[in-house]
Amino acid sequence: MAQDRPTQAELLAAVAEFLRDEAVPTLDKSAPGLAFQLRVAANALAILERESRLGPAADAREHRRLVQLLGRDGTLDELNRALAAELRAGTRDETDAALMAHLEATVADKIAIANPRWK
């Protein structure tokens, strides 16, 4: 059972912040290799925090778009596989405005999780 507070996202954010703001600066001069690895770890934790916070809504939006695009229901994985099959078969391509809008929205959600500073 999940705890009330701190939430999973809050814990991940706190650990990432500690590593980035406290541990890395301390190690930058004495152990730059370890400082780099801590930066990587802090970034991974930040991605996990954003995924736990933003991922469920992003998945729900993607699922709704796929149901509308494909005209059938299924799991997110099943719908993505069906879309991939249509793309491979040539049934859909970049001339399909609904497909392109779906792909752009999906990529935007994924970037918001993986690297929100990317433009």
N, C-alpha and C positions, 0 to 999 in steps of 0.2 A: 504494500500500500504506500502511495506517495505521501511524503511529508507536506505540511502546509507551507512553512517557510523555514529556511530558504528553499526556493524551488530549484529544480535541476538546472535551469538556465542561470539562476543567480549564483549557484555554487560554481558552475563552469566559468562564468564571467569573473568571479572573485579570484579563482585560481589563476586564470589567464592574466588578470590585472596584476596580481602579485608577481608572477614570473616576469612579465614585461616591465613593470615599474620598479620592482625592488631587486629581484635576483639578477636579471640581465645586467643592469648598470653596475652592480657590484662585481660581476665576473668579467666585464668587458676588457679590463686591463690585465687582470691576473690569469684569466683562462678564456681567451677569446673563442676558442673552439667550443667550449662548453656553453658560453654565452650564445653562440649561434644556434646550438641545439636547443637551448631554452627558448629562443625566439621562435623556432619551428614548433616547439611544443605549445607555446602560448598561442600561436596562430591556429594550431589544430584545435585547441580548446575553445578558441573564439568561434571557429567554424561550427563546432559541436553545439555551442551555446545558441548561435543563430539558428541552426537546424532544429534544435528542440523548441525554440520559440516561434520560428517562422515556417518550419517545414510542414506541419499539419495543414495549415491554411493554404499553403502553396500546392500541396498534393490535392486538396479538395478542389481548388480552382482548376488544376490540370485535369482532374477527373471529370469535372463538369464540361470543360471544353471538349474533351475527347468523346464523351457521350454524345454531345451535340454534333461534333464533326463526323463521327462514325455512324450515328443513328442507332446505337445499341448500348447496352449496359455491360458491365464487367468490372473486374478489379483493375486498378491502375496498370498493373503489369500486363494483364490480358489486353487492355485497350492499346497500350503502347506497342505490344507485339503485333496487334492487328494493323495499326497504322504503319509500322515498319514493313509488314507484308505488302500493304498497298503501295508503299513507296518503291519497294523492290520490284513489284509487278508492273509499275508504271501507271497504276490507276490514279495516283495523285502525284503532282509535281509542283514546282515553284510558281506555276501560273494559278494555283488554287489560293485565292485570297484568304479564305477561312483557315486553310492549313498554315499559311505564312503568319497570320495573326496569332494562331495557337503557338507556333514555334517561337515567335518573338516573345510572347508572354511567358512561356515556359523558361526560356533562356534568361529573361529578366529576373524571374523568381530564383533561379539557380544562382545567378551572379549575386543577388542580394544576400544569399546565404554564404557563398564561397568567398566573395571579395566585394563587399559593398562600396568600396572606394573606387572600383574600376568603372570607367566611363566609356 
